[in-house]
Every structure is written in structure tokens, then in C-alpha cells.
Amino acid sequence: MENNIISARVELNNYANRVLGVIKMKFGLRDKSEALNKFIEMYGDEFIEKEANDEYVKKVILISDNHFKKYGKRKMSLQELNKLCEE
């Protein structure tokens, strides 16, 4: 994921300003911009999923390839699936 910096002017109500102030102090951040980024980092994935980086995608492909080398396109019976889910 690229780390582009976007400059934005925001208007905060008193409560939002206080929340950002607390986050700034709690995490030892330099300013409220960093506090807003931290807040979004913590709760943003509830609304939008983060993009996978190249390293993660390569890891998933490797796991998938290894699985197909070991098992091929073997299908699992419902009994085998139930047994796995019970553990």
C-alpha cells in the first residue's frame, strides 16, 4: 500500500477535538493529525478493508500452491468437514 500524504482542512466539534486530544496523549503522538490517523488505523477496517500488500499476496499464493501440490483437487466429504469443525 502506498503511503501518500493528503492534506485536508477539517472542522471538528468539541467532542471530536477532545477525543483526538486524548488519543494524542495516550499514544504519545506529535499532533492531532497523527491522532486522527491512529484512530482511523484502529477503527477504519470496520468500514473499509485494507488493501493487501504484495508480500501478503505472494504468501497466500505460496500457501495455495503448496496445498494443491499436497492434495490436488481432492474433495472433502461432509463427514470429514464435520469432524474438522468439531475440534
N, C-alpha and C positions, 0 to 999 in steps of 0.2 A: 504494500500500500504506500502510495506517495505521501510525503509529509508537506503538503502545500500549506502555506500560511495565507489565510484570508483575513483581511481587515474589515471589521464591521463596527458600526456605532450602534449601541443598544441602549434602550431606556428600561431601567429596572424599577419595579415598585419597591417599597421599603422592605418588605419581607424577603424578596429575592436578593436584595442587596445584603441583608443580614445573613442569609443562608450562604451566599458566596464568601462573606467575611469569615464565617465560622469554618468553612471548608479551607479557606486560605490559611487560617491559623492552625487548624488541625493537621494539615499535611505540610506545613512549613513552606508554602508557595510564595513567590515573589509578589504576585498581583492577582486581581480578580479575574483577569483573562485566563491565567493558569488555573484558577479555581473553577471557572466555568468549563474549561477543557477537562479537568479532573472529574467534575460532576457528570459531564456527558460521557466520559470514558466509563464511569461506574454504572450509569443507567441507560445509556443510549441503545445498547443492544436489545432492550425491551421493545424498542420501536423499529430499529433498522439493524439487520445483521451486518457485522463487519465483513469486509472482503477478505478472502483467504490470500495469504502471500504465496509466492512461488514455491518457497521451501515446503510449506504445508501441503500444497497440491502435489508436489513431487513425492512426498512421504505417503500420501493417500494412494497415489498411483502405484508406488512400490508395494504397499501392503496388498492392494488388489491383485497385482501381477503375481505376487508370491502365493496368494490364496488360490488363484487359478492354476498355477503350476502344481500345487499340492493336491487340490481337489477337483480340478477341471470344472465341468459344468454339472457336477453331481447334484441331484436334488435331495432335499431332506424330507423325510416323511413327517406327518403330523405328530406321530408318537415321538420321534427324535426331537422335534421342536418343543413339544410339551415337556419332555424330560429336561431340556436345556433351560426352559423358563422356570421350572420348579426349583432349581438350585439356588 
